[in-house]
Amino acid sequence: MKCISVVSALILLSGIASCRKEFINPNAPRLDEVLKTSQGQVLLVVGIKNRFAVNSIYGNGSVFSAITANGFTTNEILLKAGGNQDFGQLSSGRNNIATNNTVLTDLWANCLEINNHCTMLLDNVDAVVLDSGLNINIKKYAYLYKSMIIGVMANYWDSFPVSTGKEASFVNRIDALKMAISMLETASSLPAKTPPLEFGTEIDLQNTMDALLARYNIMLGNYDQAITKASKVNLKSRSVFIFNAQNPNPVFRSGFTAVFGYTANGSPSGLFGLPPSLQPNAADGRIVAYLNGSASTGYGFAKSDGDPLPIFLPGEMLLIQAEAFVKKGDLTNGKKFLDSVLRKKNSEDVFGIGANLPAYSGLVNSASLLQEIYRNRCIELFMSGMKLEDSRRFQRPGPKDANPERNRNYYPYPLQERNGNPNTPADPDI
């Protein structure tokens, strides 16, 4: 991830209205000044990308916080001996999570900050950026990241601010996801233009927007739309968050290899955080792909400082179609897409993730197929930040049930938000 000092400074100096987390740098340019030039808006887009994905001394990026919180809550990862207090709270879950837990407060503040900056770009781009190609690409990236932060927050909180400004009102997660879908549809309707070099080439914009539309539609139960969008995604194209020695892969550096970090769940009866009844086939190639590692070498897509993290995986698109077809009552097509994941070989997957297994041979009914689809989502999408949402959507045992598979349903609201925003709702029950 390219580090641009001017952008880093302006990203950090501006506070968000509903969740004050200000870092004042008197030598940094004012954000309103940056927005007055085309180059300033380009740099702000690069800064948004950096802030979303990269950890820094000013707080953890959204990617690390989301993957970490989700991992502990769904038993994908385990606390190292002597692990830090905030990780320990997430690992215990239930009513043990403090409202000043730094993983969650960083995630909340970072998402709202990015939302604010995306909104500023959209509010100012037409008045400043006259080049049509650049104008379109700034809008697309602003809509993309604004929708991504909504998707992230909807995984973990049952309502949150979407509009910006002091004392912003809260929107329930369902309505927020509908807004994210509308933004992505708007961005998708804009003509394709080559992005400037500063934006990088690691994200296939249209592919990523279609993938997120498939993801958010399946979360909302819009099965036809989910199938349509997932089927449009080019499964041979990669979209990733990139890192380097200056801005290292945060899951590797701050998670797996940190002294007080965490490790992947390698328990023989708890691989991928799955209960004993859903453990993977011992021959499943994804066990090696994801769990062949250690506390010093990392796991999966986080085995070095420079490892890129996928924004979405091909298997997710196939499993979205499998789930949607089964829930529509089309078991034949549901099984077909499930089988495409089970039989996928490492060499056939752009990220090298293949189960290398035979086709599904269990009962062909809705309940059995959905259980197998859920199991494969947990394996295929390991450490992607999606499992908590999946666990709720597939109605797996929750924190109040016997043999729970998640220790929370939704997280409490950060204390800093409650102290600064009287519209903050009561914390949800666990």
C-alpha positions in Angstrom: 0.0 0.0 0.0 1.6 3.2 -1.1 2.2 5.6 1.8 1.8 9.3 0.9 2.7 11.6 3.8 0.4 14.4 2.8 -2.6 12.1 2.5 -1.8 10.4 5.8 -1.7 13.7 7.5 -5.0 15.0 6.1 -6.7 11.7 6.8 -5.6 11.9 10.4 -6.3 15.5 11.2 -10.0 15.5 10.4 -12.3 14.3 13.1 -15.7 12.8 12.4 -18.8 14.5 13.7 -20.6 11.7 15.4 -17.5 9.9 16.8 -14.8 12.3 17.7 -11.3 10.8 17.2 -9.1 13.8 16.3 -5.4 13.8 15.5 -4.3 17.4 15.0 -1.2 18.1 12.8 -0.7 21.8 12.5 1.6 21.3 9.5 -0.9 19.2 7.5 -3.1 20.7 4.9 -6.7 21.4 5.8 -9.1 18.9 4.3 -11.3 21.5 2.8 -8.2 22.9 1.0 -7.3 19.4 -0.4 -10.8 19.0 -1.8 -10.4 22.1 -3.9 -8.0 20.5 -6.4 -8.2 17.5 -8.6 -4.8 16.2 -7.4 -5.9 16.7 -3.8 -9.0 14.6 -4.4 -6.8 11.9 -6.0 -4.6 11.8 -3.0 -7.6 11.6 -0.7 -8.8 8.5 -2.5 -5.4 6.9 -2.0 -5.5 7.9 1.6 -8.9 6.3 2.1 -7.6 3.1 0.6 -4.6 3.2 3.0 -6.7 4.0 6.0 -9.2 1.1 5.3 -6.5 -1.5 5.0 -3.4 -0.5 6.9 -2.6 -0.4 10.6 -0.7 2.6 11.9 0.4 4.3 15.1 -2.9 6.2 14.9 -5.1 3.1 15.1 -5.9 -0.1 13.3 -7.3 -0.2 9.8 -10.8 -1.6 9.2 -9.5 -4.8 7.6 -7.5 -5.9 10.7 -10.1 -4.9 13.2 -12.9 -6.6 11.3 -11.0 -9.9 10.8 -9.8 -9.9 14.3 -13.2 -9.2 16.0 -14.9 -11.7 13.8 -12.2 -14.3 14.3 -12.5 -14.3 18.1 -16.3 -14.1 18.1 -16.7 -17.2 15.9 -13.7 -19.2 17.3 -11.7 -18.9 14.1 -8.7 -17.7 16.1 -7.4 -18.4 19.6 -5.8 -16.0 22.1 -2.0 -16.5 22.6 -0.9 -17.0 26.2 -0.7 -13.7 27.9 -2.7 -12.1 25.1 -3.8 -8.5 25.4 -6.9 -7.5 27.3 -9.0 -6.3 24.4 -8.4 -9.5 22.4 -9.3 -11.4 25.6 -12.6 -9.6 25.9 -13.5 -10.6 22.3 -12.4 -14.1 22.9 -14.7 -14.4 26.0 -17.6 -12.5 24.3 -21.0 -12.3 25.8 -21.1 -9.5 28.4 -17.4 -9.4 28.8 -16.7 -6.9 26.0 -16.1 -3.4 27.3 -17.5 -0.4 25.5 -13.9 1.0 25.2 -12.5 -2.2 23.6 -9.8 -0.8 21.3 -10.5 -3.3 18.4 -14.1 -2.3 18.2 -13.5 1.5 18.9 -10.9 1.5 16.1 -13.2 -0.3 13.8 -16.1 2.0 14.5 -14.1 5.2 14.3 -12.2 4.2 11.2 -15.3 3.2 9.3 -17.1 6.5 10.2 -14.0 8.5 9.2 -13.8 6.8 5.8 -17.5 7.3 5.3 -17.1 11.0 6.1 -14.2 11.4 3.6 -16.1 9.5 0.8 -19.1 11.8 1.4 -16.8 14.8 1.1 -15.4 13.5 -2.2 -18.9 12.9 -3.6 -20.1 16.4 -2.5 -17.1 18.2 -4.1 -16.0 16.2 -7.1 -18.3 17.7 -9.7 -17.4 21.3 -8.7 -13.6 20.6 -8.9 -12.7 17.6 -11.2 -13.6 18.6 -14.8 -11.8 15.7 -16.5 -14.7 13.2 -17.1 -12.6 10.1 -16.7 -11.0 11.2 -13.4 -14.4 12.5 -12.2 -16.0 9.1 -12.8 -13.2 7.1 -11.1 -13.2 9.3 -8.0 -17.0 8.7 -7.7 -16.6 5.0 -8.2 -13.9 4.7 -5.5 -15.9 6.9 -3.1 -19.0 4.8 -3.6 -17.0 1.6 -3.4 -15.4 2.4 0.0 -18.5 4.0 1.4 -20.4 0.8 0.6 -17.6 -1.4 2.0 -17.6 0.4 5.4 -21.4 -0.1 5.5 -21.0 -3.8 4.8 -18.3 -4.1 7.5 -20.4 -2.3 10.1 -23.5 -4.3 9.2 -21.6 -7.4 10.1 -21.0 -6.3 13.6 -23.6 -3.7 14.7 -27.4 -3.9 14.3 -27.5 -0.1 13.6 -25.0 2.7 13.0 -24.8 6.2 11.5 -24.6 6.4 7.7 -25.1 10.1 7.2 -22.3 12.4 8.5 -22.5 15.4 10.8 -22.8 16.1 14.5 -25.2 13.8 16.4 -25.9 11.7 13.3 -28.9 9.5 13.5 -28.6 5.7 13.5 -29.9 3.5 10.6 -30.7 -0.2 11.1 -28.4 -2.5 9.3 -31.0 -3.7 6.8 -31.7 -0.2 5.6 -28.0 0.6 5.6 -27.3 -2.4 3.4 -30.0 -1.3 1.0 -28.2 2.1 0.8 -24.9 0.3 0.1 -26.5 -1.6 -2.8 -27.9 1.6 -4.2 -24.5 3.2 -4.1 -22.9 0.3 -5.9 -25.6 0.3 -8.5 -25.1 4.0 -9.1 -21.3 3.4 -9.4 -21.8 0.5 -11.7 -24.0 2.6 -14.0 -21.1 5.0 -14.7 -19.1 4.3 -17.8 -15.9 2.4 -17.5 -12.8 4.7 -17.5 -9.2 3.8 -16.9 -8.3 4.9 -13.3 -5.2 7.2 -12.8 -2.0 5.4 -11.9 -2.2 6.7 -8.4 -5.2 4.6 -7.7 -3.3 1.4 -8.4 -4.3 -1.7 -10.4 -4.9 -4.2 -7.6 -8.7 -3.7 -7.6 -10.8 -4.7 -10.5 -13.5 -2.1 -9.9 -16.5 -3.6 -11.8 -15.7 -7.1 -10.6 -15.5 -5.9 -7.0 -18.7 -3.9 -7.2 -20.5 -7.0 -8.6 -19.1 -9.2 -5.9 -20.2 -6.8 -3.2 -23.6 -6.5 -4.7 -23.9 -10.3 -4.6 -22.7 -10.4 -1.0 -25.0 -7.7 0.2 -28.0 -9.1 -1.7 -27.6 -12.5 -0.1 -27.3 -10.9 3.3 -30.7 -9.3 2.6 -32.3 -12.4 1.2 -32.5 -10.9 -2.3 -31.8 -14.3 -4.0 -32.5 -13.5 -7.6 -30.3 -10.3 -7.4 -27.6 -12.2 -5.6 -27.5 -14.9 -8.3 -27.4 -12.3 -11.1 -24.6 -10.3 -9.6 -22.5 -13.3 -8.5 -22.8 -14.9 -12.0 -21.3 -11.7 -13.5 -18.1 -11.8 -11.5 -15.0 -12.9 -13.4 -13.6 -15.6 -11.2 -10.2 -15.4 -12.8 -9.7 -11.8 -11.8 -8.2 -10.8 -8.5 -9.1 -7.8 -6.3 -6.9 -7.4 -3.2 -5.6 -5.1 -0.5 -1.9 -4.8 -1.0 0.9 -4.4 1.6 4.6 -4.0 1.8 7.5 -3.7 4.3 6.4 -0.1 5.2 2.7 -0.9 5.5 2.7 -4.6 6.4 -0.1 -7.1 6.2 -1.8 -6.3 9.5 -3.2 -9.8 10.2 0.4 -11.2 9.8 2.2 -8.4 11.7 -0.3 -7.3 14.4 -2.2 -10.6 14.7 -0.4 -13.8 14.1 3.2 -12.8 14.8 2.6 -10.3 17.5 3.8 -11.4 21.0 0.4 -10.9 22.5 -1.6 -11.7 19.4 -3.5 -14.7 18.3 -3.2 -18.0 16.4 -5.4 -19.9 14.0 -7.7 -22.5 15.6 -5.9 -25.7 14.9 -7.8 -27.8 17.5 -8.5 -31.2 16.0 -12.2 -30.8 16.9 -12.4 -27.1 16.1 -10.7 -26.4 12.8 -12.0 -23.2 11.2 -14.0 -22.6 14.4 -16.5 -25.3 13.3 -18.2 -27.6 15.8 -17.2 -31.3 15.8 -20.3 -32.2 13.7 -19.1 -29.9 10.9 -15.4 -30.6 10.8 -13.9 -30.7 7.3 -13.1 -33.9 5.5 -9.5 -34.8 6.4 -8.6 -34.8 2.7 -9.9 -31.2 2.2 -7.1 -29.2 0.5 -8.2 -26.0 2.2 -6.9 -27.3 5.6 -3.3 -27.1 4.3 -4.0 -23.9 2.4 -5.2 -22.1 5.5 -3.9 -23.9 8.5 -0.4 -25.0 7.5 1.4 -22.3 9.5 2.5 -21.3 12.9 2.6 -18.3 15.3 5.9 -17.2 13.8 5.0 -17.8 10.1 1.4 -16.8 10.0 -1.5 -18.6 8.2 -3.5 -18.4 5.0 -3.3 -15.1 3.3 -1.2 -13.6 6.1 2.2 -15.4 6.0 4.4 -12.3 5.3 4.4 -8.6 5.5 3.8 -8.4 1.7 0.9 -10.9 1.4 -2.2 -9.4 -0.2 -5.6 -10.0 1.4 -8.4 -10.8 -1.0 -11.5 -8.4 -1.1 -13.5 -11.4 -2.2 -12.8 -15.0 -3.2 -14.1 -16.9 -6.2 -15.6 -19.6 -3.9 -17.7 -16.9 -2.2 -19.4 -16.2 -5.5 -20.1 -19.9 -6.1 -21.4 -20.4 -2.6 -23.7 -17.3 -2.8 -25.3 -18.9 -5.9 -25.6 -22.3 -4.1 -27.3 -20.7 -1.1 -29.6 -18.5 -3.2 -30.7 -21.4 -5.4 -31.4 -23.7 -2.4 -33.4 -21.0 -0.6 -35.4 -20.4 -3.7 -36.2 -24.1 -3.7 -34.0 -25.0 -6.7 -32.0 -27.9 -5.1 -30.5 -29.1 -8.4 -28.8 -25.8 -9.1 -27.9 -25.3 -5.4 -26.1 -28.7 -5.4 -24.4 -27.8 -8.7 -22.8 -24.7 -7.3 -21.9 -26.4 -4.1 -20.2 -29.2 -6.0 -18.2 -26.6 -8.0 -16.6 -25.5 -4.7 -16.1 -29.0 -3.4 -14.5 -30.2 -6.6 -12.5 -27.1 -7.3 -8.7 -27.8 -7.5 -6.0 -25.4 -6.3 -4.9 -24.9 -9.9 -8.4 -23.8 -10.9 -8.6 -21.0 -8.3 -7.0 -17.7 -8.9 -5.9 -17.7 -5.2 -5.0 -21.3 -5.1 -7.8 -22.3 -2.8 -9.2 -25.7 -3.7 -11.0 -28.4 -1.7 -10.1 -31.1 -4.2 -13.0 -33.3 -2.9 -15.7 -35.4 -4.6 -19.1 -33.9 -5.2 -21.6 -33.7 -2.3 -23.2 -37.1 -1.6 -25.5 -36.4 1.3 -29.2 -35.9 1.5 -30.5 -33.6 -1.2 -32.9 -31.5 0.8 -32.9 -27.9 1.8 -31.7 -28.3 5.4 -28.9 -30.7 4.5 -27.6 -28.6 1.5 -27.7 -25.4 3.5 -25.7 -27.0 6.3 -23.1 -28.1 3.8 -23.0 -24.7 2.2 -22.5 -23.1 5.6 -19.7 -25.5 6.4 -18.0 -24.7 3.1 -18.4 -21.0 3.6 -16.6 -21.3 6.9 -13.8 -23.2 5.3 -13.6 -21.4 2.0 -13.8 -17.9 3.5 -11.7 -18.5 6.6 -10.4 -15.3 8.2 -12.3 -13.1 5.7 -14.5 -11.4 8.4 -17.7 -12.9 7.1 -18.3 -15.8 9.5 -20.3 -13.9 12.2 -22.8 -12.7 9.6 -23.0 -16.2 8.2 -23.5 -17.7 11.6 -26.5 -15.5 12.2 -28.0 -15.9 8.7 -27.7 -19.7 8.7 -29.3 -19.7 12.2 -26.4 -21.5 13.9 -26.4 -21.8 17.7 -25.9 -18.4 19.3 -24.6 -17.2 22.6 -27.8 -18.1 24.5 -28.1 -21.6 22.9 -26.6 -24.9 23.9 -23.2 -25.5 22.3 -22.9 -21.9 20.9 -20.9 -21.3 17.8 -20.6 -17.6 18.3 -20.2 -15.7 21.6 -22.1 -12.5 20.5 -24.8 -11.6 18.0 -23.9 -7.9 17.7 -21.4 -5.8 19.5 -22.1 -3.0 22.0 -21.7 0.6 20.8 -18.4 2.3 21.6 -18.3 4.5 24.7 -16.8 7.4 22.7 -19.9 7.3 20.4 -22.4 7.2 23.3 -20.6 10.1 25.0 -20.7 12.3 21.9 -23.9 11.3 20.2 -27.2 11.3 22.1 -28.8 9.3 19.3 -26.8 6.2 20.2 -29.3 3.4 20.9 -29.2 1.1 23.9 -26.6 -1.7 23.6 -28.0 -4.9 22.2 -28.4 -7.9 24.3 -25.5 -10.3 23.6 
